[in-house]
Amino acid sequence: MSSQVKYILDEESIPTHWYNIEADLSKNTPPPVDPSTGEYMDPAKLEAIFARGAIEQEISRERYIEIPQPVREIMRQWRPSPLYRARRLEKALGTPARIYYKYEGVSPSGSHKSNSAVAQAFENKRAGTKKITTETGAGQWGSALAQACNIFGIECKVYMVRCSYDQKPYRKAMMEVFGATTIPSPSPYTEAGRAILAKDPNCRGSLGIAISEAVEDAVKNSDTKYCLGSVLNHVLLHQTVIGQEALKQMEMANDYPDIVIGACGGGSNFAGIAFPFIGEFLRGGKKADILGVEPAACPSLTKGKYAYDFGDVAKMTPMLKMYTLGSSFIPPAVHAGGLRYHGMAPQISNVAAQGLMRARTVQQLDVFRDAVFFARAEGITPAPESAHAITAALDEARKCTETGESKAILFNLSGHGHLDMAAYIDYFAGKLKNYEYPQEEIAMALSCLPVCGK
Ligand SMILES: Cc1ncc(COP(=O)(O)O)c(C=O)c1O
């Protein structure tokens, strides 16, 4: 019997193309709507804030889109990422399940976010962009983009969600190491930020608010473009290197996953691992059970409404058709800051609406209990966001223990938690709590959904 633990591909096996699920879906993802006209957005208008290359990727229906050579050269540093068979974890659980995890914590920023950061910074360099603004929740995206901008000599300004800014000072320091400026959001420097602070000077912030500030900054400055760390088609596209590698690595392991699991914030790491497997199925291949996991405190896929909504609080973005909790919903300050987004990526929402995946929620205390259990077995301390996938994977493995089934479970370990230790300190001190589904706040936010004729 094989006792192999890690499945490693060589650098020549880095995918040469991104996989675009749009080519295989029977119903295409509804395009964004321009709030000023109520019609589908003219992609040319997006050039006010995005690089042209990113827009072309956003609207493409090609199945495979070539990854520019310079992006592939940079990704050599951490790609292909390892796939692990979690043998010590299986033993600790006493499960007959075969558990695999794809580990994205090996990138310079410590998460999958570098995969898209480099691709987006490259397209901006190509477009002659001098400055980039962005939002960040936990700081993983901000630090990935800061590093990528540093590679290409582009200035980077990051609006960081206030509660994460306070919880994770080392992420801020890391962004500064790469020469970026970090501003706690809501800030007094934008109209959007000032409007929120006027109503609530102690506002803990949200990704939706930070996006408004970063977009406003880009709209008002002609030398500045905006980058988003999740949600949009092109960001999900960039992450498909994860699942494409995992397909090859599962083949090396002579196995195929019965279940594929990922944590869902805006949806990029989940899409990264899941879309290539869904694509296999849509093209007549094997079917895996695809499971997205979100926090009970911010349950967009499981409790949201599938409707057109704004991507940000100040309603500056185009309207996106997505499962949403309402763009004004400010989620409780759970430690998984990267999962505090009111909506789910339009492509994932479309995939979910077509019944090609399922979703569930998990509670913060279970997530930290399982993160610690995983770390003690496998030696990797996970990011709180990634640990949502761990809880779901452990639950599936525990079910196998009960039924005696030996399923192959694959999950995406999207990042390490080395700069999230304050969350672990709070967990051990008994300071963390579960959050109930904030029903009233969500009902209020959903009652303000924009009217959209599409
Ligand atoms: C490590 C990690 N995993 C997951 C996420 C969630 O984002 P997404 O759903 O886009 O993968 C984040 C976001 O910050 C993150 O930092």
The ligand as a MOL file (V3000), in Angstrom:
LIG
                    3D

  0  0  0     0  0            999 V3000
M  V30 BEGIN CTAB
M  V30 COUNTS 16 16 0 0 0
M  V30 BEGIN ATOM
M  V30 1 C -6.8430 32.5740 2.9870 0
M  V30 2 C -8.1410 33.0280 2.4190 0
M  V30 3 N -9.0430 32.1180 2.0290 0
M  V30 4 C -10.2260 32.4590 1.5160 0
M  V30 5 C -10.5820 33.7950 1.3850 0
M  V30 6 C -11.9300 34.1350 0.8360 0
M  V30 7 O -11.8810 34.7680 -0.3970 0
M  V30 8 P -12.3240 34.0390 -1.6960 0
M  V30 9 O -13.7060 33.5340 -1.4580 0
M  V30 10 O -12.2540 35.0390 -2.7730 0
M  V30 11 O -11.3660 32.9290 -1.9190 0
M  V30 12 C -9.6900 34.7940 1.7670 0
M  V30 13 C -10.0260 36.2150 1.6090 0
M  V30 14 O -9.3950 37.1010 2.0900 0
M  V30 15 C -8.4450 34.4000 2.2980 0
M  V30 16 O -7.5570 35.3080 2.6910 0
M  V30 END ATOM
M  V30 BEGIN BOND
M  V30 1 1 1 2
M  V30 2 1 2 3
M  V30 3 2 2 15
M  V30 4 2 3 4
M  V30 5 1 4 5
M  V30 6 1 5 6
M  V30 7 2 5 12
M  V30 8 1 6 7
M  V30 9 1 7 8
M  V30 10 2 8 9
M  V30 11 1 8 10
M  V30 12 1 8 11
M  V30 13 1 12 13
M  V30 14 1 12 15
M  V30 15 2 13 14
M  V30 16 1 15 16
M  V30 END BOND
M  V30 END CTAB
M  END
